[in-house]
Amino acid sequence: MTRRLVCSYLSLMLLVLLVLEVPFGFVYGRGELSRFSNTAEQGAMTLADVCEEKLERGLAAELPELARNYSRRTGSRVIVADRNGIVRTDTGDARAATTVGKDLSTEPDIATALHNRPAIGTRDAPASDGEALFVTVPGTSGADNTVTCVVRALHPLGALTEKVHTTWAVLAAVGLGVLATVAVIGFVLARSITRPIRALERATAQLADGRLTDPPATDHGPPELRRLSASFTRTATRLQHLLRAQQAFASEASHQLKTPLTALRLRLENFEPHLAPSAQGSLDEALAEVERLSRMVQGLLALARLENSAITPEATDLDTVVADRAAIWTAFAGEQGVDITVTGAKAGHVWAVPGALDGIIDNLLSNALRASPPGTAITLTTVTTPGDGGRTPPMAELHVIDEGPGMTETERQRAFDRFWRAADAHHDGTGLGLPMVRQLARACGGRASLHAAPGGGLDAVVRLRPAQRRAPVTTRRPSEGLSTTPTPRPAVPRRAKEFR
């Protein structure tokens, strides 16, 4: 922004300088040429009057001396011709002596002067002199203004041109000096404006990372930016307070809710030896509802922690995570008579927040197991799409395909809503697994969607951005990351029944 502000100042000043200096330079050049022409014309007319008088008095021998004196005084070349256009004297170099006695009456300026009209213009002088101004005037006598002689004065314009060029150089130097001064002043002003903005940018980045450690100063910059900084600081402070309150609630609620639920379940299980066989079914249903309520509380708290998290994605090996989770779930799926297979080409590394891939795969496999009848299989497939090189970037896709009853188009669109369950669902799910999958995918910079499987069932697709580098090998404690579904373990028959 500093560069753009300085460039805007310089552009405006450059425009002002061009509007002022360029016309001034042209007017000055034309004015100098006009003054030089007028002076040369007046001098040539005076010399023509003197030469006419000498010729009238029969003193033609004095013409060369007069011409040389004038030539030395003005730095010009002088040619004097009589009334017939015959050259009587020429002050040029040694070669000019050959022009004495030459008839110049056919040359345009001489012919014009012989008709009693002055001629002024520019012409090429000898190569060493460059361009020159010629002034050709008649010398008249008598009442009828008879032309007695013609005087041509050829003035080199080198000195005048150099003077004009010097003036242009001075104007350019002045313009550069003004631009340099404006650049320095503009840079100082721009820095005073952008410094608070950069402080706000740093503070915004810190707030996006979850903690504002360096709030912007409220005593620098223009008044508008000071008020903006103060307002931002108040807002950030309030927002951090709310986030801390939410995080504290999630942490405390997790402990406070799990304890009474666990106690309730233990009390219900203690009733089992004292109940009649006919009441055993009701006890199992009550225990299943307690287990479902426990999972729902766990899911809600996991979603709250996930939405309040701001974790930077890192390169994660998708193939390794898929293989690990499939191996862990295989034993549990075997209890239901369901096979888990992994197919597809190597997807490599993708960008994912720590623990997110574990949570995504666990939730998708959990949902697929609930919907898969015995004797079927769940397929995990990884696919890499190359993209089109333009608006669509390359993506790595994870497909979790089951052979269950599937969903309609309307059900697939609503499946990611919290607490939504199909009307004909026969399992005790909480309706929070797929919302967690979508939230985790978004945290990784990807997206999740549901599609109909080609052979029936459901195809859950998660698209993630491939990483350009291999992820560093790190060791993470099981409690770290964002995993929201516990790793399944072989369980007693009652627990397996309740989970299903």
C-alpha positions in Angstrom: 0.0 0.0 0.0 2.9 2.3 0.7 4.2 1.8 -2.8 0.8 2.6 -4.3 0.4 5.8 -2.3 3.8 7.0 -3.2 3.2 6.2 -6.9 -0.1 8.1 -6.8 1.7 11.2 -5.3 4.4 11.0 -7.9 2.0 10.5 -10.8 0.0 13.5 -9.7 3.1 15.7 -9.3 4.5 14.4 -12.7 1.2 15.4 -14.3 1.5 18.9 -12.8 5.1 19.3 -13.9 4.3 18.2 -17.4 1.4 20.6 -17.7 3.6 23.5 -16.4 7.1 22.8 -17.7 6.5 21.5 -21.2 4.4 24.5 -22.4 6.9 26.8 -20.7 9.8 25.2 -22.5 8.1 25.5 -25.9 7.0 29.1 -25.3 10.5 30.0 -24.1 12.1 28.4 -27.2 9.8 30.2 -29.6 10.3 33.5 -27.7 14.0 33.3 -27.9 13.9 32.5 -31.6 11.5 35.4 -32.1 13.7 37.9 -30.2 16.8 36.7 -32.1 15.0 37.1 -35.4 13.8 40.6 -34.6 17.3 41.7 -33.5 18.9 40.1 -36.6 16.3 41.8 -38.9 16.9 45.2 -37.3 20.6 44.9 -37.6 20.4 43.8 -41.3 18.1 46.7 -42.1 20.5 49.1 -40.5 23.4 47.6 -42.5 21.4 47.7 -45.7 20.7 51.5 -45.2 24.4 52.1 -44.7 25.3 50.0 -47.8 22.7 51.8 -49.9 24.2 55.1 -48.9 27.7 54.0 -49.8 26.6 52.8 -53.2 24.7 56.1 -53.9 27.8 58.1 -53.0 30.1 55.8 -55.1 31.9 54.4 -52.1 31.4 50.7 -53.0 35.0 49.9 -52.0 34.0 50.4 -48.3 31.3 47.7 -48.5 33.7 44.8 -47.6 34.9 46.6 -44.5 31.4 47.4 -43.4 30.3 43.8 -43.9 33.3 42.4 -42.0 32.7 44.7 -39.0 29.0 43.7 -38.9 30.0 40.0 -39.3 32.5 40.1 -36.4 30.0 42.0 -34.2 27.1 39.6 -34.7 28.9 36.4 -35.6 27.0 36.1 -38.9 27.9 35.7 -42.5 27.0 38.8 -44.6 26.5 38.9 -48.4 25.8 42.3 -50.1 24.4 42.3 -53.7 23.6 45.2 -55.9 20.2 46.0 -57.5 20.8 43.3 -60.1 21.5 40.6 -57.6 25.3 40.6 -58.3 27.3 39.8 -55.2 29.5 42.8 -54.3 31.0 41.3 -51.1 30.8 38.1 -49.0 32.3 37.7 -45.5 32.3 33.9 -45.7 35.5 31.7 -45.6 38.1 31.7 -48.3 35.9 29.8 -50.6 33.3 32.6 -50.4 35.5 34.8 -52.5 34.4 32.9 -55.5 30.8 34.1 -54.9 31.8 37.7 -55.5 30.4 38.7 -58.9 28.0 35.8 -58.9 24.4 36.4 -59.8 22.0 35.4 -57.0 18.9 37.1 -58.3 17.3 33.7 -58.9 17.5 32.6 -55.3 14.1 33.0 -53.5 15.2 35.3 -50.7 17.3 37.5 -52.9 14.5 37.7 -55.5 12.0 38.6 -52.7 14.3 41.4 -51.4 14.8 42.8 -55.0 11.1 43.2 -55.0 11.4 45.4 -51.9 10.2 42.7 -49.4 12.3 41.3 -46.6 12.7 37.5 -46.3 13.4 35.7 -43.0 13.7 32.0 -42.3 16.0 29.1 -41.5 18.2 27.1 -43.8 21.1 24.7 -43.6 24.3 26.4 -43.0 27.7 24.9 -43.8 28.1 21.4 -42.2 30.1 22.7 -39.3 27.5 25.3 -38.4 24.3 23.3 -38.6 21.0 25.2 -39.0 21.1 29.0 -39.4 18.7 31.9 -39.5 18.8 34.0 -42.7 17.6 37.6 -42.9 17.5 39.1 -46.4 16.5 42.8 -46.6 16.5 45.4 -49.4 18.4 48.8 -49.2 16.1 51.4 -50.8 16.5 55.0 -51.8 14.4 57.8 -53.2 10.8 58.6 -52.8 9.8 55.6 -54.9 11.8 53.2 -52.6 14.0 52.0 -55.4 16.0 48.9 -54.4 19.7 49.8 -54.6 21.2 46.8 -52.8 20.3 43.6 -50.9 21.9 42.5 -47.7 21.7 38.8 -46.6 22.8 38.0 -43.0 23.2 34.3 -42.1 23.2 33.8 -38.3 24.1 30.3 -37.0 21.6 29.0 -34.5 23.9 26.8 -32.6 24.3 29.1 -29.6 20.6 29.7 -29.4 19.8 26.0 -29.7 22.3 25.3 -26.9 20.7 27.9 -24.7 17.3 26.4 -25.3 18.6 22.9 -24.6 20.2 24.2 -21.4 16.9 25.7 -20.3 15.2 22.3 -21.0 17.9 20.6 -18.9 17.3 23.0 -16.0 13.5 22.4 -16.2 14.2 18.6 -16.2 16.5 18.9 -13.2 14.0 21.1 -11.4 11.3 18.5 -12.2 13.4 15.6 -10.9 14.2 17.5 -7.8 10.6 18.2 -7.1 9.7 14.5 -7.8 12.5 13.4 -5.4 11.2 15.8 -2.7 7.6 14.6 -3.3 8.8 11.0 -3.1 10.4 11.5 0.3 7.5 13.5 1.7 5.0 11.0 0.2 6.9 8.0 1.6 6.8 9.6 5.1 3.1 10.3 4.8 2.3 6.9 3.3 4.3 5.2 6.1 2.4 7.2 8.7 -0.9 5.9 7.1 0.1 2.3 6.5 1.9 1.7 9.8 -1.4 1.4 11.7 -2.9 -0.7 8.9 0.0 -3.1 9.1 -0.5 -3.3 12.8 -4.1 -4.1 12.2 -3.2 -6.8 9.7 -0.8 -8.4 12.2 -3.4 -8.3 14.9 -6.0 -9.8 12.6 -3.7 -12.6 11.7 -3.0 -13.3 15.4 -6.8 -13.2 16.1 -7.3 -15.7 13.3 -4.8 -18.0 14.9 -6.8 -17.9 18.1 -5.0 -15.4 20.3 -4.3 -11.7 20.1 -0.9 -11.1 21.8 0.1 -7.8 20.1 -2.9 -5.4 19.9 -2.6 -2.5 17.5 -1.6 0.9 19.0 -4.3 3.5 19.3 -2.1 6.6 19.4 -0.5 6.4 15.9 -1.7 7.4 12.5 -4.7 9.5 11.3 -7.7 9.9 13.7 -9.8 7.6 11.6 -7.3 4.8 11.9 -6.9 5.4 15.6 -10.6 5.0 16.1 -10.6 1.9 14.0 -7.7 0.4 16.0 -9.5 1.1 19.3 -12.7 -0.4 18.0 -10.8 -3.5 16.7 -9.1 -4.0 20.0 -12.4 -3.8 21.9 -14.0 -6.3 19.5 -11.0 -8.7 19.6 -10.9 -8.5 23.4 -14.6 -9.3 23.6 -14.3 -12.1 21.1 -11.4 -13.7 22.9 -13.5 -13.5 26.1 -16.4 -15.2 24.4 -14.1 -17.9 22.9 -12.5 -18.6 26.3 -15.9 -18.8 27.8 -17.1 -21.3 25.2 -13.9 -23.4 25.5 -14.3 -23.4 29.3 -17.9 -24.5 28.9 -17.0 -27.3 26.5 -14.3 -28.5 28.9 -16.4 -28.3 32.0 -19.5 -29.6 30.4 -17.6 -32.6 29.1 -16.6 -33.5 32.7 -19.9 -32.6 34.4 -22.1 -34.5 31.9 -20.1 -37.6 31.6 -20.0 -38.2 35.3 -23.8 -38.4 35.9 -24.3 -40.4 32.7 -21.8 -43.0 33.8 -23.3 -43.1 37.3 -26.8 -43.5 35.7 -25.6 -46.4 33.6 -24.0 -48.2 36.5 -27.2 -47.9 38.5 -29.2 -49.3 35.7 -26.8 -52.2 35.3 -27.0 -52.9 39.0 -30.7 -53.5 38.6 -30.1 -56.4 36.2 -29.8 -59.2 38.9 -33.0 -58.0 40.6 -35.2 -57.8 37.5 -37.6 -60.4 36.2 -36.7 -61.8 32.8 -39.7 -60.0 31.3 -38.1 -56.6 32.3 -34.7 -57.4 30.8 -35.7 -55.9 27.4 -36.7 -52.6 29.0 -33.4 -52.5 30.8 -31.4 -53.1 27.6 -33.4 -50.3 25.9 -32.7 -47.9 28.8 -29.0 -48.7 28.7 -29.0 -48.2 24.9 -30.6 -44.7 25.4 -28.0 -43.8 28.0 -25.2 -44.9 25.7 -26.8 -42.9 22.8 -27.1 -39.8 25.0 -23.5 -40.2 26.0 -22.4 -40.3 22.4 -24.6 -37.3 21.6 -23.0 -35.3 24.3 -19.6 -36.3 23.2 -20.4 -35.4 19.6 -21.8 -32.0 20.6 -18.7 -31.1 22.6 -16.5 -32.3 19.8 -18.3 -30.1 17.3 -18.0 -27.1 19.7 -14.3 -27.7 20.1 -13.9 -28.1 16.3 -15.7 -24.9 15.5 -13.6 -23.0 18.0 -10.3 -24.3 16.7 -8.0 -22.5 14.3 -5.4 -25.0 13.4 -3.1 -24.7 10.4 -3.3 -27.7 8.0 -0.1 -29.7 7.5 1.0 -32.3 5.0 -0.4 -35.7 6.0 0.0 -39.1 4.3 -3.6 -40.0 3.3 -2.7 -43.6 2.2 -1.1 -44.3 5.6 -4.0 -43.0 7.6 -6.5 -44.9 5.4 -4.6 -48.1 5.9 -4.3 -47.6 9.7 -8.0 -46.8 10.2 -9.1 -49.7 8.0 -6.9 -52.1 10.0 -8.4 -50.9 13.3 -12.0 -51.1 12.1 -11.6 -54.5 10.4 -11.9 -56.5 13.7 -15.0 -54.6 14.8 -16.6 -54.9 11.3 -15.9 -58.7 11.5 -18.3 -59.0 14.4 -21.1 -57.8 12.0 -19.9 -60.0 9.2 -18.8 -57.0 7.1 -15.5 -56.9 5.2 -13.4 -53.7 4.8 -11.2 -53.4 1.7 -8.8 -50.7 0.6 -8.3 -50.1 -3.2 -7.2 -47.3 -5.5 -3.9 -45.7 -6.5 -1.6 -44.0 -4.0 -2.9 -40.5 -3.2 0.2 -39.3 -1.4 0.2 -36.4 1.0 -2.8 -34.0 1.5 -3.3 -30.9 3.5 -5.1 -31.7 6.8 -5.3 -30.5 10.3 -3.8 -32.9 12.9 -6.2 -35.7 13.6 -8.8 -34.6 11.1 -8.3 -37.5 8.7 -8.7 -40.0 11.5 -12.0 -38.4 12.6 -13.3 -38.3 9.0 -12.6 -41.9 8.3 -13.8 -43.1 11.7 -17.2 -41.3 11.3 -17.7 -42.5 7.7 -16.8 -46.1 8.6 -19.1 -45.9 11.7 -22.0 -44.8 9.5 -21.2 -47.3 6.8 -21.2 -50.2 9.4 -24.6 -49.1 10.7 -26.1 -49.3 7.2 -24.2 -52.4 6.0 -26.0 -55.8 6.3 -24.0 -58.9 7.1 -22.1 -60.5 4.2 -21.4 -57.2 2.5 -18.3 -55.1 2.2 -17.2 -51.5 2.7 -14.6 -50.2 0.2 -12.2 -47.4 0.8 -10.8 -46.0 -2.4 -8.4 -43.2 -3.0 -8.4 -41.3 -6.4 -6.4 -38.3 -7.6 -8.1 -35.9 -10.1 -5.6 -33.9 -12.2 -7.8 -30.7 -12.5 -8.0 -28.6 -15.6 -5.1 -26.3 -15.0 -7.4 -23.3 -14.5 -10.2 -22.8 -12.1 -10.4 -26.4 -10.9 -7.2 -27.4 -9.0 -6.0 -31.1 -8.7 -7.7 -32.9 -5.7 -7.2 -36.1 -3.8 -10.5 -38.0 -3.2 -11.4 -40.5 -0.6 -14.4 -42.7 -1.3 -16.1 -44.8 1.5 -18.6 -47.0 -0.3 -21.1 -49.4 1.4 -23.6 -51.8 0.1 -26.5 -50.8 2.3 -29.9 -49.4 1.3 -28.5 -46.0 0.3 -30.3 -42.7 0.4 -32.5 -40.7 -1.9 -31.4 -37.4 -3.4 -33.3 -35.4 -0.8 -31.9 -37.5 2.1 -28.4 -37.1 0.8 -28.8 -33.3 0.8 -30.1 -33.3 4.4 -27.7 -35.8 5.8 -25.2 -33.2 6.8 -27.7 -31.3 9.0 -27.2 -31.7 12.7 -29.4 -34.3 14.4 -31.1 -35.3 11.1 -31.9 -39.0 10.7 -33.8 -40.8 8.0 -37.4 -41.6 8.8 -36.8 -45.4 8.3 -33.5 -45.5 10.3 -33.3 -48.6 12.5 -30.1 -47.7 14.4 -29.4 -45.4 17.3 -27.2 -42.8 15.6 -27.0 -39.3 17.0 -27.1 -37.4 13.6 -23.8 -35.7 14.4 -21.3 -37.9 12.5 -21.7 -36.5 9.0 -21.8 -32.8 10.3 -18.5 -33.6 12.0 -17.1 -35.0 8.7 -18.1 -31.9 6.8 -16.7 -29.5 9.5 -13.4 -31.5 9.5 -13.2 -31.5 5.7 -13.7 -27.7 5.7 -11.0 -27.2 8.4 -8.6 -29.0 6.0 -9.6 -26.8 3.1 -11.6 -29.6 1.4 -15.3 -30.6 1.1 -17.4 -33.7 1.7 -20.4 -34.9 -0.2 -22.7 -38.0 -0.6 -23.5 -39.8 -3.8 -25.3 -42.9 -4.9 -23.0 -45.9 -5.3 -23.0 -47.6 -8.7 -24.1 -51.0 -7.3 -26.5 -49.6 -4.7 -25.6 -48.2 -1.3 -23.9 -44.9 -0.5 -20.6 -43.3 -1.7 -19.3 -40.8 0.8 -16.6 -38.6 -1.0 -14.1 -36.4 0.8 -12.0 -34.1 -1.5 -8.8 -32.7 -0.1 -6.0 -30.6 -1.5 -2.8 -32.5 -2.3 0.4 -31.3 -0.6 3.4 -30.4 -2.7 5.9 -31.7 -0.2 6.2 -34.7 2.1 5.1 -34.2 5.6 7.7 -34.4 8.4 7.6 -37.5 10.5 6.2 -36.5 13.9 4.9 -38.3 16.9 1.6 -37.1 18.4 0.0 -38.2 21.6 -3.4 -39.9 21.1 -5.1 -37.0 22.9 -3.9 -34.5 20.3 -5.6 -33.4 17.1 -9.2 -33.1 16.3 -10.4 -36.7 16.2 -14.0 -36.8 17.3 -14.8 -40.6 17.2 -13.0 -43.0 19.6 -11.1 -45.9 18.2 -13.4 -49.0 18.2 -12.3 -51.9 20.3 -13.7 -55.4 20.5 -16.6 -55.2 23.0 -18.9 -57.5 25.0 -22.1 -58.5 23.2 -24.3 -55.9 25.0 -21.9 -53.0 24.0 -21.7 -54.2 20.4 -25.5 -54.4 20.2 -25.9 -50.9 21.6 -23.3 -49.4 19.3 -25.1 -50.9 16.3 
